[in-house]
Amino acid sequence: MGDRGCSPNRVTASVLIQGVLENGEDVKDLSKLIDKLVKLGGVSLSEFFSSATVSLIRLKRWEEAEKMFRLMLVRGIRPDGLACSLVLRELCLLERYHDCFLLYEEIEKVDVVSTIDTDVHSVLLLGLCEQGRSWEAAKLAKSMLDKKMRLKVSQVEKIIQALKKTGDEDLMRRLSTS
């Protein structure tokens, strides 16, 4: 590709990543591909790692996807909104709400949270409430309200009931009027 004066774009990278993963190659082989393609230019490390994470999730290779995503954060590589939403959604499906919240906070530090699907926020909030994690739920609810995100009407009452344990009257008022 580079010999012909072409540099990869995100679509090319996604197709190549998908092909490597569908052939049953491990993540180490994928890392070699990523290194080669980044050197050619045109696509950032963030785009490659995000595409790889999304591909791994779609191929039901969750453990590898989670490791890759966490590796991105440790290395200071900013994931895209789709990768963030899919990883958080998967953690919610596995009912790992506390892990999801902790990862959400890590993601928030690199300022990607605004692109995360609002449904993921609602599911996470409800899950934290159902697992009795009222402190984390209150923190997430405040963050959502500050960002003017809307809760699903069907979940508001359950969330308010669970958050009454915090004693935060202002939060209860804000939730009931949002």
C-alpha positions in Angstrom: 0.0 0.0 0.0 2.7 2.4 1.0 4.8 1.4 -2.0 2.1 2.8 -4.3 1.8 6.1 -2.5 -1.4 5.2 -0.7 -2.1 5.7 3.0 -4.8 3.8 4.8 -8.0 5.4 5.9 -10.3 4.3 8.7 -12.4 2.1 6.3 -9.3 0.3 5.0 -8.0 -0.1 8.5 -11.4 -1.5 9.7 -11.5 -4.0 6.9 -8.0 -5.2 7.5 -8.6 -5.5 11.2 -11.8 -7.4 10.7 -10.0 -9.7 8.3 -7.2 -10.5 10.7 -9.6 -11.1 13.5 -12.0 -13.3 11.5 -9.0 -15.5 10.5 -8.6 -16.3 14.2 -5.4 -14.4 14.6 -4.6 -13.2 18.0 -4.3 -9.7 19.2 -0.5 -9.8 19.0 -0.8 -10.2 15.2 -3.2 -7.3 15.2 -0.7 -5.1 17.1 1.9 -5.8 14.3 -0.7 -4.7 11.7 -1.6 -1.6 13.6 2.1 -0.6 14.0 2.7 -1.0 10.2 -0.4 0.9 9.2 0.2 3.8 11.6 3.6 4.2 10.1 2.0 4.6 6.7 -0.1 7.5 8.1 -3.7 8.4 7.4 -5.2 6.8 10.4 -4.3 7.5 14.1 -3.6 5.0 16.8 -6.9 6.0 18.4 -8.8 5.1 15.3 -7.0 1.7 14.9 -7.5 0.7 18.5 -11.1 1.9 18.6 -11.8 -0.1 15.3 -10.1 -3.2 16.7 -12.1 -2.9 20.0 -15.4 -2.6 18.0 -14.4 -5.6 15.8 -13.5 -7.8 18.7 -16.9 -7.0 20.4 -18.8 -7.8 17.2 -16.9 -11.1 16.9 -17.9 -12.0 20.5 -14.3 -11.8 21.7 -15.2 -9.8 24.7 -12.2 -10.5 27.0 -9.8 -9.4 24.3 -11.9 -6.3 23.5 -11.9 -5.3 27.1 -8.2 -5.7 27.5 -7.5 -3.7 24.3 -9.8 -0.9 25.5 -8.2 -0.7 28.9 -4.8 -0.8 27.2 -5.8 2.2 25.2 -6.7 4.2 28.3 -3.5 3.2 30.1 -1.4 4.3 27.1 -3.3 7.6 26.9 -4.9 6.7 23.6 -8.3 8.4 23.3 -11.0 5.9 22.3 -13.9 7.0 20.1 -17.5 7.3 21.2 -18.6 4.1 19.5 -15.9 2.0 21.2 -16.8 3.6 24.5 -20.5 3.0 24.1 -20.1 -0.6 23.0 -17.6 -1.5 25.9 -19.9 0.1 28.5 -23.0 -1.5 27.0 -21.3 -4.9 27.2 -20.3 -4.4 30.8 -23.9 -3.5 31.6 -25.2 -6.6 29.7 -22.8 -8.7 31.9 -24.3 -6.8 34.9 -20.9 -5.5 35.9 -22.3 -2.1 36.8 -19.6 -1.1 39.3 -16.8 -2.0 36.9 -18.7 -0.1 34.2 -19.0 3.0 36.4 -15.3 2.9 37.3 -14.4 2.6 33.6 -16.9 5.4 32.8 -15.0 7.6 35.2 -11.7 6.7 33.5 -13.3 7.6 30.1 -14.6 10.8 31.5 -11.0 11.9 32.4 -10.1 11.7 28.7 -13.3 13.7 27.8 -15.1 11.2 25.6 -18.2 10.8 27.8 -20.2 13.4 25.8 -20.3 11.0 22.8 -21.5 7.9 24.8 -25.0 6.8 24.0 -27.6 8.2 26.5 -29.2 4.7 26.7 -26.0 3.4 28.1 -26.1 6.1 30.8 -29.6 5.2 31.7 -29.0 1.5 31.9 -25.8 2.0 34.0 -27.7 4.3 36.4 -30.5 1.9 36.8 -28.1 -1.0 37.3 -26.1 0.9 39.9 -29.4 1.6 41.8 -30.5 -2.0 41.6 -27.2 -3.2 43.0 -27.5 -0.8 45.9 -24.6 1.4 44.8 -26.3 4.7 45.7 -23.2 6.8 46.0 -22.0 5.9 42.4 -25.6 6.2 41.1 -25.9 9.7 42.6 -22.6 10.8 41.1 -23.6 9.5 37.7 -27.1 11.1 38.0 -25.6 14.5 38.8 -23.2 14.1 35.8 -26.1 13.3 33.5 -28.2 16.2 34.8 -25.3 18.6 34.4 -24.9 17.4 30.8 -28.7 17.8 30.3 -29.2 14.2 29.5 -32.7 12.9 29.8 -33.6 9.8 31.8 -36.1 7.3 30.4 -39.5 8.1 31.9 -40.1 4.5 32.7 -37.0 4.4 34.9 -37.2 7.8 36.7 -39.4 6.5 39.6 -37.1 3.5 40.2 -34.0 5.6 40.2 -35.5 8.2 42.5 -36.5 5.5 45.0 -33.1 4.0 45.0 -31.4 7.3 45.4 -33.5 8.4 48.3 -30.9 6.6 50.5 -28.4 9.4 49.6 -30.5 12.0 51.3 -29.7 14.4 48.5 -32.9 16.4 48.3 -31.6 18.7 45.5 -30.8 15.6 43.4 -34.3 14.2 44.0 -35.9 17.5 42.9 -33.7 17.8 39.8 -34.5 14.2 38.8 -38.2 14.5 39.3 -38.3 17.7 37.1 -36.0 16.6 34.3 
